[in-house]
Amino acid sequence: MSAEQVDSHEAKDRADNRKSPYSEAFKKFIVSGWAPYSEVPPERLAAADWTPARWASLREAFPGATLVIPAGSYKVRSNDCDYRFRPHSTFAWVTGLGEDREPDAVAVVSPTGVCLYFRPRCPRTDEEFYASSRYGEMWVGQRDSLEEMAARVGFPCRDLRQLRDELSGVVGLRVVREADPGITAMVDELRGGQAQDADAELFRTLSELRLVKDDFEVGELRRACDATRVGFEAVARELPNAVAGGRGERWVEGVFGLHARHLGNNVGYDTISAGGDHANTLHWIRNDGDILNGDLLLLDAGVEVNSLYTADVTRTLPVNGRYTDAQRRVYEVVLAAQEAGIAACRAGNGFLDPHRAAIRVISEFLAEIGVLPCSVEETLADDGGYHRRWMVHGTSHHLGLDVHDCAAARRERYRDAELLPGMVITVEPGLYFKSTDLLVPEEYRGIGVRIEDDILITEGDPENLSASLPRASRDVEAWLARLKG
């Protein structure tokens, strides 16, 4: 955020027609009688031991350049109400800051160092303390001083209002354009015009550098998977209430969201809580339907921990605790496809190999029930794809700070690349038989199944980070029975 933007927000605060004017007596009264701030430095971020290696990789990729990586700003939900703030993932990766830190902040990685520019707290004697709904302590809580933030992140910090002057005259500026339009406009002005190709290269490189996770990131993804297991267990216990109360998809969404907020920062993405035929809509997030005994519940959900790393797990559960014969048949095919996909998650294999392994199992079943208009080999050929009527999506994507992580990476570094130790990908095959699909045998219509786990690529066998949630149908039934008491 530029100094002009900061001033405009302060002007908006002052012009707010819902506020009463402050008398001089009140101004003197409200700034008096406060205890001093603690002199104990805040706890250093766990990620702070890992960020220097990330800066080094950026400097190596862009020698001599100064890289401007904003956190972003608030986004309006409606009128004067904003969405809950979440920093841009590139900013979180460079600084180690998670949760809701730090709106309007900017990280600058230069050949000579790294600096975080943010709006530090003001003295309590300043009007901002009580009058600013954006930065004031009375409104948004106690903010860090420059010294406190520096202790937290492990590198120097400066006032955001110095940013423009300190970038003036700097050669080789690049900015993450997507993060904060105000900062992007400022950088464009300072360098005399746009340099979008150079900026796009920065954004792309930040994605590609995150493809292989360091040990800290893997640990955070483990924590996210562990918290997600707790959320799924809570949903399983609540299934009777979800059935009894009506609109059970919302009940499930709410139960999982409660645990995501309690155990972490939030959900990592909008929860898919899909009962019955809704499971056959891939991105069903309306979640306004009933959950009925005898149906399946497809729950695709993940906890985002405070560092902003998220899990992404799907289980398809029999609402009454037992799969019907038809449901079990479809479920077992999807499980076999997933097992084939996980087995292909080995370093040196291609990123697409898990998909190829899973989709072959899917296609063989579709041929068995007579719905494919061709042979298995023909549907698997590049000019085939008939199986995609019943599994339209891919089997895997990278996972990390974003649920679809590293999305700006080049095709040759992502889709067409080899799997490397330290990568974390999902394996999530499915079968989706819409109730209106007349090609499908009647007993399978309305059944939608997906099973998804988060897989760490290692030097040897793949590690399923979300393996604590059962997958085999009999294990799922036993797990549900145990949790329901």
C-alpha positions as CSV (number, residue, x, y, z in Angstrom):
1,M,0.0,0.0,0.0
2,S,1.4,3.4,-0.9
3,A,1.5,6.3,1.4
4,E,-1.4,7.8,-0.6
5,Q,-3.5,4.7,0.0
6,V,-2.7,4.8,3.8
7,D,-3.8,8.4,3.9
8,S,-7.0,7.7,2.0
9,H,-8.0,5.0,4.5
10,E,-7.3,7.4,7.4
11,A,-9.5,10.0,5.6
12,K,-12.3,7.4,5.2
13,D,-12.1,6.7,9.0
14,R,-12.5,10.4,9.7
15,A,-15.3,10.8,7.2
16,D,-17.3,7.9,8.5
17,N,-20.8,9.3,9.0
18,R,-21.6,6.9,11.7
19,K,-19.0,8.2,14.1
20,S,-19.6,10.9,16.7
21,P,-17.0,13.7,16.8
22,Y,-14.3,13.5,19.5
23,S,-14.3,16.3,22.1
24,E,-10.9,17.7,23.2
25,A,-11.6,16.5,26.7
26,F,-12.4,13.0,25.4
27,K,-9.2,12.9,23.4
28,K,-7.1,13.7,26.5
29,F,-9.0,11.2,28.6
30,I,-8.9,8.2,26.3
31,V,-5.1,8.3,25.8
32,S,-4.4,8.4,29.5
33,G,-4.1,5.7,32.2
34,W,-2.8,2.7,30.1
35,A,-0.3,0.1,31.4
36,P,3.0,0.1,29.4
37,Y,3.5,-2.5,26.7
38,S,5.3,-5.7,27.7
39,E,9.1,-5.6,27.1
40,V,9.2,-9.3,26.6
41,P,10.0,-10.0,22.9
42,P,7.4,-12.1,21.0
43,E,8.1,-15.7,20.2
44,R,10.1,-16.1,17.0
45,L,8.2,-17.8,14.2
46,A,9.0,-21.5,13.7
47,A,9.3,-20.7,10.0
48,A,12.0,-18.1,10.6
49,D,14.7,-20.8,10.5
50,W,13.7,-21.7,7.0
51,T,13.0,-18.4,5.3
52,P,16.7,-17.5,4.7
53,A,17.1,-20.4,2.3
54,R,14.0,-19.2,0.4
55,W,15.5,-15.7,0.0
56,A,18.7,-17.3,-1.2
57,S,16.9,-19.2,-3.9
58,L,15.1,-16.1,-5.0
59,R,18.4,-14.1,-5.2
60,E,19.9,-16.9,-7.3
61,A,17.0,-16.8,-9.7
62,F,17.0,-13.0,-10.0
63,P,20.6,-11.8,-9.5
64,G,20.7,-8.0,-8.9
65,A,16.9,-7.6,-8.9
66,T,14.8,-6.1,-6.1
67,L,11.7,-8.2,-5.5
68,V,8.6,-6.7,-4.1
69,I,6.2,-9.2,-2.6
70,P,3.0,-7.8,-1.0
71,A,0.8,-9.4,1.5
72,G,-2.3,-7.9,-0.1
73,S,-5.0,-5.9,1.5
74,Y,-8.5,-6.4,2.7
75,K,-11.2,-7.4,0.2
76,V,-14.7,-6.0,0.5
77,R,-17.4,-8.5,1.3
78,S,-20.2,-6.0,1.2
79,N,-20.4,-2.2,1.8
80,D,-17.9,-1.5,4.7
81,C,-17.5,-5.2,5.7
82,D,-14.4,-7.0,4.6
83,Y,-13.6,-10.6,4.2
84,R,-11.3,-12.1,6.9
85,F,-7.8,-11.2,5.8
86,R,-5.4,-13.9,4.6
87,P,-2.0,-12.9,3.2
88,H,-1.0,-13.8,-0.3
89,S,0.7,-17.2,-0.3
90,T,3.9,-15.9,-1.8
91,F,4.2,-13.4,1.0
92,A,3.6,-16.1,3.6
93,W,6.3,-18.3,2.0
94,V,8.9,-15.5,2.0
95,T,8.2,-14.1,5.4
96,G,6.9,-17.1,7.4
97,L,3.9,-15.0,8.5
98,G,0.5,-16.8,8.6
99,E,-2.9,-16.3,10.1
100,D,-4.1,-12.8,9.4
101,R,-0.7,-11.1,9.3
102,E,-0.1,-8.6,7.9
103,P,-2.6,-6.6,5.8
104,D,-0.9,-4.0,3.6
105,A,2.6,-5.3,4.4
106,V,5.3,-5.7,1.8
107,A,8.4,-7.9,1.8
108,V,11.3,-6.7,-0.2
109,V,14.1,-9.1,-1.2
110,S,17.1,-7.2,-2.5
111,P,20.7,-8.2,-3.4
112,T,21.8,-6.7,0.0
113,G,19.1,-8.0,2.3
114,V,15.4,-8.6,3.2
115,C,13.1,-6.1,4.8
116,L,9.5,-6.2,5.9
117,Y,7.5,-2.9,5.5
118,F,4.3,-2.8,7.5
119,R,2.2,-0.4,9.6
120,P,3.5,-0.7,13.2
121,R,1.4,0.3,16.1
122,C,1.3,3.9,17.0
123,P,1.8,5.4,20.5
124,R,-1.4,5.4,22.5
125,T,-1.2,9.2,22.6
126,D,-2.0,9.2,18.8
127,E,-5.5,9.6,17.5
128,E,-5.0,6.4,15.4
129,F,-5.0,4.4,18.7
130,Y,-8.7,5.0,19.2
131,A,-10.0,6.4,15.9
132,S,-8.6,4.2,13.1
133,S,-10.8,1.2,12.3
134,R,-8.0,-0.1,10.1
135,Y,-5.0,0.1,12.4
136,G,-6.2,1.4,15.8
137,E,-5.6,-0.8,18.8
138,M,-9.1,-0.1,20.1
139,W,-10.5,-1.6,16.9
140,V,-8.2,-4.3,15.7
141,G,-6.2,-5.2,18.8
142,Q,-2.6,-4.6,19.8
143,R,-0.3,-4.5,16.8
144,D,3.4,-5.2,16.8
145,S,6.0,-2.5,17.0
146,L,8.9,-2.5,14.5
147,E,11.1,-4.2,17.1
148,E,8.5,-6.8,18.0
149,M,7.9,-7.8,14.4
150,A,11.6,-8.0,13.7
151,A,12.0,-10.4,16.6
152,R,9.1,-12.4,15.3
153,V,10.2,-12.8,11.7
154,G,14.0,-12.7,12.3
155,F,14.8,-9.9,9.8
156,P,14.6,-6.1,9.7
157,C,11.3,-4.2,9.6
158,R,10.5,-0.6,8.6
159,D,7.4,1.6,8.5
160,L,5.2,1.0,5.5
161,R,5.1,4.7,4.9
162,Q,8.8,4.7,4.0
163,L,8.4,2.1,1.2
164,R,7.9,4.5,-1.7
165,D,10.9,6.7,-0.9
166,E,13.1,3.7,-0.3
167,L,12.2,2.1,-3.6
168,S,12.6,5.3,-5.6
169,G,15.6,5.1,-7.9
170,V,16.0,1.3,-7.4
171,V,16.9,-0.5,-10.6
172,G,15.5,-3.9,-11.4
173,L,12.2,-3.8,-9.5
174,R,9.9,-6.7,-9.9
175,V,6.5,-7.1,-8.1
176,V,4.0,-9.9,-7.5
177,R,1.3,-8.1,-9.5
178,E,-1.6,-10.2,-8.3
179,A,-1.2,-9.5,-4.6
180,D,-1.9,-5.8,-4.2
181,P,-3.0,-3.5,-7.0
182,G,-1.9,-0.4,-5.1
183,I,1.6,-1.7,-4.6
184,T,1.7,-2.8,-8.3
185,A,0.7,0.6,-9.5
186,M,3.3,2.2,-7.3
187,V,6.1,0.0,-8.6
188,D,4.9,0.6,-12.2
189,E,5.1,4.3,-11.6
190,L,8.6,4.1,-10.0
191,R,10.1,2.2,-12.9
192,G,8.5,4.4,-15.5
193,G,6.0,1.9,-16.8
194,Q,4.9,-1.7,-16.6
195,A,7.2,-4.7,-16.9
196,Q,4.6,-7.4,-16.8
197,D,6.8,-10.1,-18.4
198,A,9.4,-9.7,-15.7
199,D,6.7,-9.7,-13.1
200,A,5.1,-12.8,-14.5
201,E,8.5,-14.5,-14.3
202,L,8.8,-13.7,-10.6
203,F,5.3,-15.1,-9.9
204,R,6.0,-18.2,-11.9
205,T,9.4,-18.7,-10.1
206,L,7.8,-18.3,-6.7
207,S,5.4,-21.1,-7.6
208,E,8.1,-23.4,-8.9
209,L,10.3,-22.8,-5.8
210,R,7.5,-24.1,-3.7
211,L,7.0,-27.4,-5.6
212,V,9.5,-29.2,-3.3
213,K,8.7,-28.7,0.4
214,D,11.3,-28.2,3.1
215,D,11.1,-30.1,6.3
216,F,9.2,-27.3,8.0
217,E,6.5,-27.3,5.3
218,V,6.1,-31.1,5.5
219,G,5.7,-30.9,9.2
220,E,3.0,-28.3,8.8
221,L,1.2,-30.4,6.3
222,R,1.3,-33.3,8.8
223,R,-0.3,-31.1,11.4
224,A,-3.0,-30.0,8.9
225,C,-3.8,-33.6,8.1
226,D,-3.9,-34.5,11.8
227,A,-6.3,-31.6,12.5
228,T,-8.4,-32.6,9.5
229,R,-8.8,-36.1,10.9
230,V,-10.3,-34.6,14.1
231,G,-12.7,-32.6,12.0
232,F,-13.8,-35.8,10.1
233,E,-14.3,-37.6,13.4
234,A,-16.5,-34.8,14.7
235,V,-18.6,-35.0,11.5
236,A,-19.0,-38.8,11.9
237,R,-20.3,-38.3,15.4
238,E,-22.7,-35.7,14.3
239,L,-24.2,-37.6,11.3
240,P,-27.4,-38.6,13.3
241,N,-28.0,-34.9,14.1
242,A,-27.3,-34.0,10.5
243,V,-30.0,-36.4,9.4
244,A,-32.5,-35.4,12.0
245,G,-32.3,-31.7,11.8
246,G,-32.7,-31.3,8.0
247,R,-30.4,-29.3,5.7
248,G,-27.7,-31.7,7.0
249,E,-25.1,-30.6,4.4
250,R,-24.9,-27.3,6.2
251,W,-24.7,-29.0,9.6
252,V,-21.7,-31.1,8.4
253,E,-20.0,-28.0,6.9
254,G,-20.5,-26.1,10.2
255,V,-19.2,-29.0,12.4
256,F,-16.0,-29.3,10.3
257,G,-15.6,-25.5,10.1
258,L,-15.8,-25.3,13.9
259,H,-12.9,-27.7,14.3
260,A,-10.9,-26.0,11.6
261,R,-11.2,-22.6,13.3
262,H,-10.4,-24.2,16.7
263,L,-7.4,-26.3,15.6
264,G,-6.1,-24.0,12.9
265,N,-6.6,-20.8,11.0
266,N,-9.6,-21.8,9.0
267,V,-10.7,-24.3,6.4
268,G,-8.2,-24.4,3.5
269,Y,-11.0,-24.1,0.9
270,D,-14.8,-24.1,0.8
271,T,-15.9,-27.5,2.2
272,I,-17.7,-29.8,-0.2
273,S,-20.5,-31.5,1.9
274,A,-22.4,-33.4,-0.7
275,G,-25.2,-35.9,0.1
276,G,-26.7,-38.3,-2.4
277,D,-26.7,-37.0,-6.0
278,H,-25.0,-33.8,-5.0
279,A,-21.8,-35.8,-4.8
280,N,-21.9,-35.9,-8.6
281,T,-21.4,-32.2,-8.8
282,L,-17.6,-31.9,-8.5
283,H,-17.5,-28.5,-6.7
284,W,-20.7,-28.7,-4.7
285,I,-20.2,-26.0,-2.1
286,R,-23.8,-24.8,-1.8
287,N,-24.2,-27.4,0.9
288,D,-27.9,-26.7,1.3
289,G,-29.4,-30.2,1.0
290,D,-30.6,-32.8,3.3
291,I,-28.5,-35.8,4.4
292,L,-30.6,-39.0,4.3
293,N,-30.2,-42.4,5.7
294,G,-29.3,-44.8,3.0
295,D,-27.4,-42.1,1.0
296,L,-23.7,-41.5,0.8
297,L,-22.0,-38.3,2.1
298,L,-19.0,-37.1,0.1
299,L,-17.0,-34.8,2.4
300,D,-14.1,-33.0,0.8
301,A,-12.5,-30.8,3.5
302,G,-9.2,-29.7,4.9
303,V,-7.9,-27.7,7.9
304,E,-5.6,-24.8,7.2
305,V,-3.2,-24.5,10.1
306,N,-2.0,-21.2,11.4
307,S,1.0,-21.2,9.1
308,L,-1.5,-21.4,6.2
309,Y,-0.6,-24.9,5.0
310,T,-3.7,-26.9,4.3
311,A,-4.8,-30.5,4.1
312,D,-7.1,-31.7,1.3
313,V,-8.9,-35.0,2.2
314,T,-12.1,-36.6,0.8
315,R,-14.0,-39.5,2.3
316,T,-17.3,-40.9,1.0
317,L,-19.3,-42.2,4.0
318,P,-22.5,-44.2,4.3
319,V,-24.8,-42.0,6.3
320,N,-26.4,-44.9,8.1
321,G,-23.1,-46.7,8.7
322,R,-23.4,-49.4,6.0
323,Y,-22.8,-49.3,2.3
324,T,-25.4,-50.9,0.1
325,D,-24.1,-53.5,-2.4
326,A,-24.1,-51.1,-5.2
327,Q,-22.5,-48.3,-3.2
328,R,-19.8,-50.7,-2.0
329,R,-19.1,-51.9,-5.6
330,V,-18.5,-48.4,-6.8
331,Y,-16.5,-47.5,-3.6
332,E,-14.2,-50.5,-4.0
333,V,-13.4,-49.6,-7.6
334,V,-12.5,-46.0,-6.6
335,L,-10.4,-47.4,-3.7
336,A,-8.6,-49.7,-6.1
337,A,-7.9,-46.8,-8.4
338,Q,-6.6,-44.8,-5.6
339,E,-4.3,-47.6,-4.4
340,A,-2.9,-47.8,-8.0
341,G,-2.4,-44.1,-8.1
342,I,-0.6,-44.0,-4.7
343,A,1.7,-46.8,-5.7
344,A,2.8,-44.7,-8.7
345,C,3.7,-41.8,-6.4
346,R,7.5,-42.5,-6.5
347,A,10.4,-40.2,-7.2
348,G,11.4,-40.4,-10.8
349,N,7.9,-41.2,-12.1
350,G,6.0,-38.6,-14.0
351,F,3.5,-36.3,-12.3
352,L,0.8,-37.8,-14.5
353,D,1.7,-41.5,-13.7
354,P,-0.6,-41.6,-10.6
355,H,-3.5,-40.4,-12.8
356,R,-2.7,-42.9,-15.6
357,A,-2.6,-45.7,-13.1
358,A,-5.9,-44.7,-11.4
359,I,-7.8,-44.0,-14.6
360,R,-7.0,-47.4,-16.0
361,V,-8.7,-49.0,-13.1
362,I,-11.7,-46.7,-13.5
363,S,-11.9,-47.4,-17.2
364,E,-11.8,-51.1,-16.8
365,F,-14.8,-50.9,-14.5
366,L,-16.6,-48.7,-16.9
367,A,-16.0,-51.2,-19.7
368,E,-17.1,-54.1,-17.4
369,I,-20.5,-52.4,-16.8
370,G,-20.9,-51.7,-20.5
371,V,-21.0,-47.9,-20.6
372,L,-17.9,-47.1,-22.6
373,P,-18.5,-46.7,-26.3
374,C,-15.0,-48.1,-27.0
375,S,-12.3,-50.3,-25.6
376,V,-10.3,-49.5,-22.5
377,E,-7.2,-48.7,-24.6
378,E,-9.2,-46.4,-26.9
379,T,-10.6,-44.4,-24.1
380,L,-7.1,-44.1,-22.5
381,A,-5.6,-42.9,-25.8
382,D,-4.9,-39.1,-26.3
383,D,-7.9,-38.8,-28.6
384,G,-10.2,-40.9,-26.4
385,G,-11.2,-39.8,-23.0
386,Y,-14.7,-41.2,-23.0
387,H,-14.2,-42.2,-19.3
388,R,-14.2,-38.5,-18.5
389,R,-18.0,-38.5,-18.6
390,W,-17.8,-40.3,-15.2
391,M,-14.5,-38.9,-13.9
392,V,-13.9,-35.5,-15.5
393,H,-11.1,-34.3,-13.2
394,G,-7.4,-35.2,-12.9
395,T,-6.2,-37.4,-10.1
396,S,-3.6,-35.2,-8.5
397,H,-2.5,-31.7,-7.8
398,H,0.3,-30.2,-5.7
399,L,-0.6,-29.2,-2.1
400,G,0.9,-26.7,0.3
401,L,0.0,-23.1,1.2
402,D,-2.7,-23.3,-1.5
403,V,-5.0,-26.2,-1.9
404,H,-4.0,-26.2,-5.6
405,D,-0.5,-25.2,-4.9
406,C,2.1,-23.8,-7.3
407,A,-0.5,-23.2,-9.9
408,A,1.6,-20.6,-11.8
409,A,4.4,-23.1,-12.5
410,R,5.3,-23.9,-16.1
411,R,3.8,-27.0,-17.6
412,E,7.3,-28.6,-17.9
413,R,7.9,-28.1,-14.2
414,Y,4.4,-29.3,-13.1
415,R,2.3,-31.5,-15.3
416,D,5.1,-32.8,-17.5
417,A,7.7,-33.0,-14.8
418,E,9.1,-35.9,-12.7
419,L,8.0,-36.3,-9.1
420,L,10.8,-35.4,-6.7
421,P,11.3,-36.2,-3.0
422,G,9.6,-33.5,-0.9
423,M,6.7,-32.9,-3.2
424,V,3.3,-33.4,-1.7
425,I,0.4,-34.2,-4.1
426,T,-3.1,-35.4,-3.7
427,V,-4.4,-38.7,-5.1
428,E,-8.2,-38.4,-5.6
429,P,-9.9,-40.6,-8.2
430,G,-13.7,-40.7,-8.3
431,L,-16.7,-42.1,-10.0
432,Y,-19.7,-39.9,-10.5
433,F,-22.9,-41.5,-11.8
434,K,-25.5,-38.7,-12.0
435,S,-29.1,-39.7,-11.3
436,T,-30.1,-38.5,-14.7
437,D,-27.4,-40.5,-16.6
438,L,-29.4,-43.0,-18.6
439,L,-26.3,-44.8,-19.9
440,V,-25.5,-46.0,-16.3
441,P,-27.1,-49.2,-14.9
442,E,-30.0,-48.1,-12.8
443,E,-28.6,-49.4,-9.5
444,Y,-25.6,-47.1,-9.8
445,R,-27.5,-43.9,-10.7
446,G,-27.1,-41.2,-8.0
447,I,-24.0,-42.7,-6.6
448,G,-20.9,-40.4,-6.4
449,V,-17.7,-41.6,-4.7
450,R,-14.3,-39.9,-4.3
451,I,-11.4,-40.9,-2.0
452,E,-8.6,-38.4,-1.6
453,D,-5.4,-38.5,0.4
454,D,-2.3,-36.3,0.7
455,I,0.9,-38.1,-0.4
456,L,4.5,-37.2,0.3
457,I,7.0,-38.2,-2.3
458,T,10.1,-39.7,-0.6
459,E,13.3,-41.4,-1.7
460,G,11.4,-44.7,-1.3
461,D,7.8,-45.6,-0.7
462,P,5.2,-42.8,-0.8
463,E,3.9,-41.7,2.6
464,N,0.2,-41.0,3.0
465,L,0.0,-38.0,5.4
466,S,-3.7,-38.5,5.9
467,A,-3.6,-42.3,6.4
468,S,-5.1,-42.0,9.9
469,L,-8.5,-41.8,8.3
470,P,-9.7,-45.2,7.2
471,R,-10.3,-45.9,3.5
472,A,-11.3,-49.6,3.1
473,S,-15.1,-49.9,3.2
474,R,-15.2,-52.3,6.1
475,D,-12.8,-50.1,8.0
476,V,-14.9,-47.0,7.3
477,E,-18.0,-48.9,8.6
478,A,-16.2,-50.0,11.8
479,W,-14.9,-46.4,12.3
480,L,-18.4,-45.0,12.0
481,A,-19.8,-47.5,14.4
482,R,-17.1,-46.7,16.9
483,L,-17.5,-43.0,16.7
484,K,-21.3,-43.1,16.8
485,G,-21.1,-45.2,20.0
